[in-house]
Amino acid sequence: MFAVKKLISLAVSIALLAIIYCRIDVGALARVFQHCDAAWLALSLGMVVPLTLLTARRLQQLMPQSGQLGFGEANRLILVASVLNLVLPSKMGDLAKAWFMRDRGHLPGSLALSLVVFEKACDLLSLLAWCVFGLAWIKWSDSRALSAFHLPVAWAERLGAAQESLVFWLAGVIVTGSLCAGILLIGSARFAAFFFNIVKNVGGKKAGAKIEKLANGWREMHAYFWESKTRLLIVTGTSLFIWFLHLLQIWMFILALNASAPFVANLALSPLAILAGLLPLTFAGVGTRDAALVFLYAPYFAAPTAAALGILCTARYLLPALGGLPFAGDYMQRRREPVAVSPSVP
């Protein structure tokens, strides 16, 4: 079943890329890379290093005192997760960190899984916060960026709506609603209990026990996360700053391609493109992310440049995965071997 889903997602990615490249001049795309700024390109690709280091530091910040996780080990976990994200759907490679932490005795299984889910929730909420900022800025400050959301005139007339209203407000409702739900899940123990109860009922008896363990671990992580306002502010600030660096990297890609887009416009548009790439439709976001970049940046530069930007954005995920390959074999081998959790960990 997994192989079938992977083949389907790969087929969707190939189909979307085929549609994109059939509509652009491939020769123009090659010329974009031929005339790119090598210094900016090297600097922008090199941003994966501080991003990995900072993400590893946040993982350490989230660790309960009962779990010991060195900075080097945290970096290796992030890199190996990047490898697995290329072959597992919907960033599921990140969840594998929980099993690695359990097998190496850092945390019990249910708490390790809750910690990783908590980490990814912080990550996603930070991205959604940047998306909300972007949509608000586009609506009230940049009519040029807003034009990216315009429907064809014929469609708008048929639907009886303003050209941008349908797409823009639909995106606004989905993004803002998801952000509010996520904040409630992390911020309210009652809402989290209500959510897990619904999931447990939907999952049935077979999955009920596992969901109950996850809910217990989530409650423990929730209590730990909220017991220190300082930790709360540090983790929140770190998550928002990590995403700022991601968006800065994309703007640096634009400079490397000798294109131009206002910095704030990039802060508004790039998180929406990244969010599109997280949809579980394609292989590692390839295709949906590329299409979103071509669509959103159309007011600022031509489609071949946007397609080149999509290739560089894919490289953002490939480089950490390449860095994780030397460690992946060791982690996967340990995963296959039964390793007892240290009794000193509660």
C-alpha positions as CSV (number, residue, x, y, z in Angstrom):
1,M,0.0,0.0,0.0
2,F,2.8,2.4,0.9
3,A,4.6,1.7,-2.4
4,V,1.4,2.3,-4.3
5,K,0.9,5.7,-2.6
6,K,4.5,6.6,-3.3
7,L,4.1,5.8,-6.9
8,I,0.9,7.8,-7.1
9,S,2.5,10.8,-5.5
10,L,5.5,10.5,-7.8
11,A,3.2,10.3,-10.8
12,V,1.4,13.5,-9.7
13,S,4.7,15.3,-9.3
14,I,5.8,14.3,-12.8
15,A,2.5,15.3,-14.2
16,L,2.6,18.7,-12.6
17,L,6.2,19.3,-13.7
18,A,5.3,18.2,-17.2
19,I,2.4,20.8,-17.3
20,I,4.7,23.5,-16.0
21,Y,7.6,22.8,-18.4
22,C,5.3,22.5,-21.4
23,R,4.2,26.1,-20.7
24,I,7.6,27.6,-20.4
25,D,10.7,27.9,-22.6
26,V,13.1,25.3,-21.3
27,G,15.9,27.1,-23.1
28,A,15.1,30.3,-21.1
29,L,15.2,28.2,-17.9
30,A,18.7,27.0,-18.8
31,R,19.7,30.6,-19.5
32,V,18.5,31.7,-16.1
33,F,20.9,29.2,-14.4
34,Q,23.6,30.1,-16.9
35,H,23.6,33.8,-15.9
36,C,22.9,33.3,-12.2
37,D,25.1,35.0,-9.6
38,A,27.5,32.2,-8.3
39,A,28.3,34.0,-5.0
40,W,24.7,34.5,-4.1
41,L,23.9,31.0,-5.1
42,A,26.6,29.5,-2.9
43,L,25.6,31.7,0.0
44,S,21.9,30.9,-0.3
45,L,22.4,27.2,-0.5
46,G,24.8,27.4,2.4
47,M,21.9,28.6,4.5
48,V,20.9,25.0,5.1
49,V,23.8,24.7,7.6
50,P,22.6,27.4,10.1
51,L,19.0,26.2,9.6
52,T,19.9,22.7,10.5
53,L,21.8,23.8,13.5
54,L,19.0,26.0,14.8
55,T,16.4,23.3,14.2
56,A,18.5,20.9,16.2
57,R,18.8,23.5,19.0
58,R,15.1,23.8,19.1
59,L,14.7,20.0,19.5
60,Q,17.0,20.3,22.5
61,Q,14.9,23.1,23.9
62,L,11.8,20.9,23.8
63,M,13.5,17.9,25.5
64,P,12.2,17.3,29.1
65,Q,14.9,17.3,31.7
66,S,14.5,13.5,32.0
67,G,15.8,13.1,28.4
68,Q,19.5,13.8,27.5
69,L,20.1,14.8,23.9
70,G,23.5,16.2,22.9
71,F,23.8,18.9,20.2
72,G,25.6,16.5,17.8
73,E,22.9,13.8,18.3
74,A,20.1,16.4,17.7
75,N,21.8,17.4,14.4
76,R,22.1,13.8,13.3
77,L,18.5,13.2,14.1
78,I,17.5,16.2,12.0
79,L,19.6,15.1,9.1
80,V,18.4,11.5,9.1
81,A,14.8,12.7,9.2
82,S,15.6,14.7,6.1
83,V,16.7,11.5,4.4
84,L,13.5,9.7,5.3
85,N,11.3,12.7,4.3
86,L,12.4,12.1,0.7
87,V,10.8,8.6,0.7
88,L,8.0,8.9,3.3
89,P,4.8,11.0,2.7
90,S,3.8,14.2,4.4
91,K,7.1,14.7,6.3
92,M,6.6,11.4,8.1
93,G,10.4,11.1,8.3
94,D,10.3,13.7,11.1
95,L,8.1,11.3,13.2
96,A,10.8,8.7,12.8
97,K,12.9,10.8,15.2
98,A,10.6,9.6,18.0
99,W,11.6,5.9,17.4
100,F,15.3,6.8,17.2
101,M,15.1,8.7,20.5
102,R,13.2,5.8,22.1
103,D,15.7,3.2,20.8
104,R,18.7,5.2,22.0
105,G,17.1,5.6,25.5
106,H,16.5,9.3,25.4
107,L,12.8,9.1,26.2
108,P,10.0,6.5,26.5
109,G,8.2,5.8,23.2
110,S,4.9,7.7,23.8
111,L,6.6,10.8,25.2
112,A,9.1,10.8,22.4
113,L,6.3,10.6,19.8
114,S,4.4,13.4,21.5
115,L,7.6,15.5,21.7
116,V,8.2,15.1,17.9
117,V,4.5,15.8,17.1
118,F,4.7,18.8,19.4
119,E,7.8,20.0,17.6
120,K,6.2,19.7,14.2
121,A,3.1,21.4,15.5
122,C,5.3,24.4,16.5
123,D,6.9,24.3,13.1
124,L,3.6,24.2,11.2
125,L,2.0,26.9,13.4
126,S,5.0,29.2,12.8
127,L,4.7,28.7,9.0
128,L,0.9,29.4,9.2
129,A,1.6,32.6,11.2
130,W,3.9,33.8,8.4
131,C,1.1,32.8,5.9
132,V,-1.4,34.9,7.8
133,F,1.0,37.8,7.9
134,G,1.5,37.4,4.1
135,L,-2.1,37.3,3.3
136,A,-2.8,40.4,5.4
137,W,0.1,42.3,3.8
138,I,-1.0,41.3,0.3
139,K,-4.6,42.3,0.9
140,W,-3.9,45.7,2.4
141,S,-0.4,46.7,1.2
142,D,0.5,45.3,-2.2
143,S,-2.1,45.3,-5.0
144,R,0.6,43.9,-7.3
145,A,1.0,40.7,-5.2
146,L,-2.8,40.5,-4.9
147,S,-3.0,40.2,-8.7
148,A,-1.5,36.8,-8.4
149,F,-4.8,35.6,-6.9
150,H,-6.9,37.0,-9.8
151,L,-9.2,34.5,-11.5
152,P,-9.6,34.8,-15.3
153,V,-12.2,37.5,-16.0
154,A,-14.6,35.0,-17.6
155,W,-14.4,32.8,-14.5
156,A,-15.0,35.7,-12.2
157,E,-18.0,36.9,-14.2
158,R,-19.5,33.4,-14.3
159,L,-19.1,33.0,-10.5
160,G,-20.3,36.5,-9.8
161,A,-17.3,37.4,-7.7
162,A,-14.4,39.9,-7.8
163,Q,-11.4,38.5,-9.6
164,E,-9.3,37.8,-6.5
165,S,-12.0,37.3,-3.9
166,L,-12.8,33.6,-4.3
167,V,-9.2,32.2,-4.2
168,F,-7.8,34.8,-1.8
169,W,-10.5,34.5,0.8
170,L,-10.6,30.7,0.6
171,A,-6.9,30.7,1.3
172,G,-7.4,33.1,4.1
173,V,-10.1,31.0,5.8
174,I,-8.2,27.7,5.5
175,V,-4.9,29.2,6.7
176,T,-6.4,31.3,9.6
177,G,-8.7,28.4,10.7
178,S,-5.8,26.0,10.7
179,L,-3.7,28.4,12.8
180,C,-6.4,28.9,15.3
181,A,-7.1,25.1,15.6
182,G,-3.4,24.5,16.1
183,I,-3.0,27.1,18.7
184,L,-5.9,25.6,20.6
185,L,-4.4,22.1,20.4
186,I,-1.1,23.3,21.9
187,G,-2.5,25.9,24.2
188,S,-5.6,24.2,25.7
189,A,-5.4,20.9,27.5
190,R,-9.2,20.6,27.3
191,F,-9.3,21.1,23.5
192,A,-6.4,18.6,23.1
193,A,-8.3,16.0,25.2
194,F,-11.5,16.7,23.1
195,F,-9.4,16.3,19.9
196,F,-7.8,13.1,20.9
197,N,-11.1,11.7,22.1
198,I,-12.6,12.3,18.6
199,V,-9.6,10.8,16.9
200,K,-9.8,7.7,19.2
201,N,-13.4,7.2,18.4
202,V,-12.8,7.6,14.7
203,G,-9.8,5.3,14.8
204,G,-11.7,2.4,16.4
205,K,-10.6,-0.1,19.0
206,K,-7.5,-1.2,17.1
207,A,-5.9,2.2,17.1
208,G,-7.6,3.4,20.4
209,A,-4.8,2.1,22.7
210,K,-2.0,3.8,20.6
211,I,-4.0,7.1,20.4
212,E,-4.5,6.9,24.2
213,K,-0.8,6.6,24.8
214,L,-0.1,9.5,22.4
215,A,-2.7,11.5,24.3
216,N,-1.0,10.7,27.6
217,G,2.3,11.7,26.2
218,W,0.8,14.9,24.8
219,R,-0.6,15.9,28.2
220,E,2.9,15.4,29.7
221,M,4.5,17.5,26.9
222,H,1.8,20.1,27.3
223,A,2.4,20.4,31.1
224,Y,6.2,20.6,30.5
225,F,5.8,23.2,27.7
226,W,3.6,25.5,29.7
227,E,5.3,25.2,33.1
228,S,8.0,27.7,32.1
229,K,7.0,30.9,30.3
230,T,10.6,31.5,29.5
231,R,10.8,28.1,27.6
232,L,7.5,28.9,25.9
233,L,8.9,32.3,24.6
234,I,12.2,30.8,23.6
235,V,10.7,27.9,21.6
236,T,8.1,30.2,20.0
237,G,10.7,32.8,19.1
238,T,13.1,30.1,17.8
239,S,10.4,28.6,15.6
240,L,9.4,31.9,14.1
241,F,13.0,32.9,13.5
242,I,13.7,29.5,11.8
243,W,11.0,30.2,9.3
244,F,12.2,33.8,8.8
245,L,15.6,32.2,7.8
246,H,13.8,29.8,5.4
247,L,12.0,32.8,3.8
248,L,15.2,34.8,3.7
249,Q,16.9,31.9,1.9
250,I,14.2,31.9,-0.8
251,W,14.8,35.7,-1.3
252,M,18.5,35.0,-1.6
253,F,17.7,32.4,-4.3
254,I,15.8,35.2,-6.1
255,L,18.8,37.4,-5.9
256,A,21.0,34.6,-7.1
257,L,18.8,34.2,-10.2
258,N,19.2,37.9,-10.9
259,A,15.5,38.5,-10.4
260,S,13.8,41.0,-8.3
261,A,11.0,40.9,-5.8
262,P,10.5,43.2,-2.7
263,F,11.8,41.6,0.4
264,V,8.4,42.0,2.3
265,A,6.6,40.6,-0.8
266,N,8.8,37.5,-0.6
267,L,8.0,37.2,3.1
268,A,4.3,37.2,2.1
269,L,4.4,34.9,-0.9
270,S,7.1,32.3,-0.1
271,P,5.3,30.8,3.0
272,L,2.2,30.2,0.9
273,A,4.3,28.4,-1.7
274,I,6.0,26.2,0.9
275,L,2.6,25.4,2.5
276,A,1.3,24.2,-0.9
277,G,4.3,21.9,-1.1
278,L,3.3,20.3,2.3
279,L,0.1,19.0,0.8
280,P,0.3,15.2,0.8
281,L,-0.3,15.0,-3.0
282,T,3.2,14.9,-4.5
283,F,6.6,13.5,-4.0
284,A,8.4,15.7,-1.4
285,G,6.3,18.6,-2.5
286,V,7.8,18.6,-6.0
287,G,5.2,19.9,-8.4
288,T,2.7,21.6,-6.1
289,R,5.4,23.9,-4.7
290,D,6.8,24.6,-8.2
291,A,3.3,25.5,-9.5
292,A,2.6,27.7,-6.5
293,L,5.9,29.6,-7.1
294,V,5.1,30.2,-10.8
295,F,1.6,31.3,-9.8
296,L,2.4,33.5,-6.9
297,Y,5.5,35.2,-8.3
298,A,4.0,35.9,-11.7
299,P,3.6,39.7,-11.0
300,Y,7.4,40.0,-10.3
301,F,9.3,37.8,-12.8
302,A,8.7,35.4,-15.7
303,A,7.8,31.7,-15.4
304,P,11.3,30.4,-16.4
305,T,12.8,32.3,-13.4
306,A,10.0,31.0,-11.1
307,A,10.6,27.5,-12.4
308,A,14.3,27.9,-11.6
309,L,13.3,29.1,-8.1
310,G,11.3,25.9,-7.7
311,I,14.4,23.8,-8.5
312,L,16.4,25.7,-5.9
313,C,13.7,25.3,-3.3
314,T,13.8,21.5,-3.9
315,A,17.6,21.7,-3.4
316,R,16.8,23.1,0.1
317,Y,15.5,19.6,1.0
318,L,18.0,17.6,-0.9
319,L,21.1,19.1,0.7
320,P,20.2,18.1,4.3
321,A,19.2,14.7,3.0
322,L,22.6,14.3,1.4
323,G,24.2,15.4,4.7
324,G,22.2,12.7,6.5
325,L,23.1,9.8,4.3
326,P,26.3,8.9,6.2
327,F,24.3,8.5,9.4
328,A,21.1,6.9,8.0
329,G,22.5,3.4,7.8
330,D,23.6,3.4,11.5
331,Y,20.2,4.7,12.7
332,M,18.2,2.3,10.5
333,Q,20.4,-0.7,11.7
334,R,19.8,0.3,15.3
335,R,16.1,0.6,14.6
336,R,16.0,-3.0,13.5
337,E,17.8,-4.2,16.6
338,P,15.8,-4.3,19.9
339,V,17.4,-1.8,22.2
340,A,16.2,-1.5,25.8
341,V,15.2,1.9,27.1
342,S,17.3,3.0,30.1
343,P,15.5,2.4,33.3
344,S,16.8,5.7,34.6
345,V,14.4,7.5,32.3
346,P,11.0,7.8,33.9
